[in-house]
């Protein structure tokens, strides 16, 4: 069973990996985008600073107002230089929001997913928050790699560089 603590730990791990991948991006790559209609690396980093807390508030509160306000506040503080601090602020908010949720509340309280399905709160937090974060971690990895930054699966899954091959 996934507990609130394990969810928070998983979101922290995503945050740490995202920050690691972002540390490989140089300022000259921020305008790079895979195609004209996709987010640039800079836009993607900007989006990541609130992409988990926005749906988390909506799933817990049952509406998007608090999430949208948090998104506007957190993304307004973003710059390439403040990315890590912005990610940490988002994680602090997630911890504050999710820590008080009891296992009973996670299973008994229902909320509505963005696509209209009513589910237990715990399921909604995985579907709309954790999966979103994981998806955008992979998007950041792929976009960064496509921009010419040499990354490996170690960067994506472990949040660290691969060890040099032994001769």
C-alpha positions in Angstrom: 0.0 0.0 0.0 1.3 3.4 -0.9 1.3 5.7 2.2 1.3 9.5 2.2 4.9 9.2 3.4 5.9 7.0 0.5 4.2 9.4 -1.9 6.1 12.3 -0.5 9.3 10.4 -0.7 8.6 9.5 -4.3 7.9 13.1 -5.2 11.1 14.1 -3.4 13.0 11.6 -5.5 11.4 13.0 -8.7 12.4 16.5 -7.6 16.0 15.4 -7.0 16.3 13.7 -10.3 14.7 16.6 -12.1 17.2 19.0 -10.5 20.1 16.7 -11.5 19.0 16.6 -15.1 18.4 20.4 -15.1 21.9 20.9 -13.8 23.1 19.5 -17.2 21.3 22.2 -19.1 23.4 25.3 -20.0 21.9 28.8 -20.4 22.6 28.7 -24.2 20.2 25.7 -24.5 17.2 27.3 -22.9 15.6 28.4 -26.2 16.2 25.0 -27.8 13.0 23.1 -28.6 12.5 19.7 -30.4 9.9 21.1 -32.7 8.3 24.5 -33.2 5.2 23.5 -31.3 6.9 21.9 -28.3 8.1 23.6 -25.1 11.7 24.9 -25.1 14.0 23.7 -22.4 13.5 27.0 -20.6 9.7 26.7 -20.8 9.9 23.1 -19.6 12.0 24.1 -16.6 9.6 26.9 -15.9 6.6 24.5 -16.0 8.3 22.0 -13.8 8.4 24.5 -10.9 4.7 24.1 -10.3 3.5 21.1 -12.3 3.0 18.9 -9.2 1.6 21.3 -6.7 -1.1 22.7 -9.0 -2.9 19.4 -9.4 -2.1 18.4 -5.8 -4.1 21.3 -4.5 -6.9 20.6 -6.9 -7.1 17.0 -5.9 -7.1 17.8 -2.2 -9.4 20.9 -2.3 -11.7 19.7 -5.1 -11.1 22.8 -7.3 -8.3 24.4 -9.2 -8.3 27.9 -7.6 -5.6 27.3 -4.9 -3.5 25.3 -7.4 -3.7 28.1 -10.0 -2.7 30.7 -7.4 0.2 28.6 -6.2 1.3 28.0 -9.9 1.2 31.8 -10.6 3.2 32.5 -7.4 5.8 29.8 -7.8 6.4 30.3 -11.5 6.7 34.0 -11.0 9.8 33.3 -8.9 11.4 31.2 -11.6 14.6 32.1 -13.4 17.2 29.7 -14.7 19.4 30.6 -11.7 16.6 30.0 -9.2 15.3 26.7 -10.7 16.6 24.5 -7.8 15.2 26.8 -5.2 11.8 26.9 -7.0 11.7 23.1 -7.1 12.5 23.0 -3.4 9.7 25.4 -2.7 7.3 23.3 -4.6 8.4 20.2 -2.7 8.0 22.1 0.6 4.4 22.9 -0.4 3.7 19.3 -1.4 5.1 18.1 2.0 2.9 20.6 3.9 -0.2 19.7 1.9 0.1 15.9 1.8 1.6 15.1 5.3 -1.6 15.6 7.2 -3.6 13.2 4.9 -4.3 10.0 6.8 -4.6 6.6 5.2 -8.3 6.5 5.9 -8.8 9.9 4.3 -6.8 8.9 1.2 -9.0 5.9 0.8 -12.4 7.3 1.9 -12.4 10.9 0.6 -13.2 11.1 -3.1 -12.2 13.7 -5.6 -12.5 14.2 -9.4 -9.6 13.8 -11.8 -9.1 16.4 -14.5 -10.8 14.1 -17.0 -14.0 13.8 -14.8 -13.5 10.4 -13.1 -14.3 10.3 -9.4 -11.8 8.3 -7.4 -10.4 8.0 -3.9 -8.0 10.9 -3.0 -5.0 8.6 -2.8 -5.6 7.3 -6.3 -6.0 10.9 -7.6 -2.7 12.0 -6.1 -0.9 9.2 -7.9 -2.8 9.7 -11.2 -2.7 13.5 -11.4 0.4 14.4 -9.4 3.0 11.6 -9.2 2.4 10.4 -12.8 2.6 14.0 -14.1 5.9 14.6 -12.3 7.3 11.3 -13.7 6.2 12.1 -17.2 7.7 15.6 -17.2 11.0 14.2 -15.7 11.2 11.9 -18.8 10.2 14.8 -21.0 13.0 16.9 -19.5 15.5 14.0 -20.0 14.5 13.5 -23.6 14.5 17.2 -24.5 17.8 17.8 -22.8 19.4 14.8 -24.5 17.9 15.8 -27.9 19.5 19.3 -27.4 22.9 17.6 -27.5 23.6 17.1 -23.8 25.1 13.6 -23.3 22.9 11.8 -20.8 22.4 8.1 -19.9 19.8 6.1 -18.2 21.7 6.7 -14.9 20.7 10.4 -15.2 17.1 9.5 -15.9 16.6 6.8 -13.3 19.2 7.4 -10.6 19.7 11.2 -10.8 23.4 10.8 -11.2 26.1 10.5 -13.9 27.1 7.0 -15.0 30.4 5.7 -13.6 33.2 5.8 -16.2 33.9 2.4 -17.8 36.8 0.5 -16.3 39.6 -0.2 -18.7 
